[in-house]
Amino acid sequence: MTELPLSARVPRPTSVELPADAEGIVWRAATMDDVAGIQACEAQIAEVDHPNYTTTVEELEEDFDHSYVDLPSDTVVALDGDEVVAWGLVLMPPGQETLVRVILIGGVGPSHRGRGLGRRLMSWLEARGMQRLADSDKTLPGWLMAYAEERAESANRLITRFGFTPARYFLELRRSLDEPIAEVPLDLAIVPFDRSLSERVRVARNDAFRDHWGSQPTNEEQWDSFVGRSTFRPELCAIAMAGDEVVGFVIVTVTEEDWPGQGFSSAYIELVGVTRAWRGRGIAPAVLARSLQLMADAGLEKAVLDVDSDSPTGALGLYTGLGFVESNRSINYNRVF
């Protein structure tokens, strides 16, 4: 905690102007009708910066439809004719209990790089992000956050040019599902995800991630959107139960749009956690082993996940011990107030 609220510590821009039109590029706020064009731009960005994954139309619609996103104020698109060639989103998720996070999201299509669009976009994102932080009266640390794949050289240069510093490295790990998966015995029931368990899993997730770097609680709106995605795979999840209590979980999605860039079929492990009162009892390796076997039985080729390289829970050692190997690395940048 700090003595002064963010509203007294963060310089608040009085207004956030759209980038100036130049060279036939028109900037404006995004609407829901732009989602398909933004996704097409993101697909081009993915081919160059991170072919191992892409952003789907459904994910963009989910972000844009959240109650805490104001499209006229929190989004921007750059148009070359009818084509979206750059876009941005300033996201301030709810549930800010130990810090206030504002996440800057977006990018410039590869064919339009080198023309100053990235600087214009980042200036807008920064100004709107500062505005959102300065609107908070909480006496908590404030973070402006941005992400980039380590191999995305232009994105990393742009982010650091605006005064952001690397705060954390996240490793993408992969495991082949044709390798043997040893069953890990556990004196608890392990069940698939079921809608009747959804709220208990959310509560367990918030408890398990309370001591993770940068993590804040997930509220009902965020959780319901997530488990309502078409990519969510309840049959591949594994939930550890102590009576009626959820004490451990593996949550899985399958995004077939990622497969061409990856070169294999995969399931993505979104969340792995054990509630703090139940740690140290072998729950995490047991639910992971169960989920991996379910993926293999479904005919998928690999499991993929991301892990904080400095996780205090020993997660990296857990995953490598189960046969995961590093494939890519991303950087979380922030500016702290």
Secondary structure, DSSP 8 states (H G I E B T S, - for coil): --SS-HHHHS---S-------BTTEEEE---GGGHHHHHHHHHHHHHHH-TT----HHHHHHHHHSTT--HHHHEEEEEETTEEEEEEEEE--S--SS-EEEEEEEEE-GGGTTSSHHHHHHHHHHHHHHHHHHT----S-EEEEEEEETT-HHHHHHHHHTT-EEEEEEEEEEEETTS-------SSEEE---GGGHHHHHHHHHHHTTTSTT-----HHHHHHHHTSTTB-GGG-EEEEETTEEEEEEEEE--GGGHHHHTS-EEEEEEEEE-GGGTTSSHHHHHHHHHHHHHHHTT--EEEEEEETT-TT-HHHHHHHTT-EEEEEEEEEEEE-
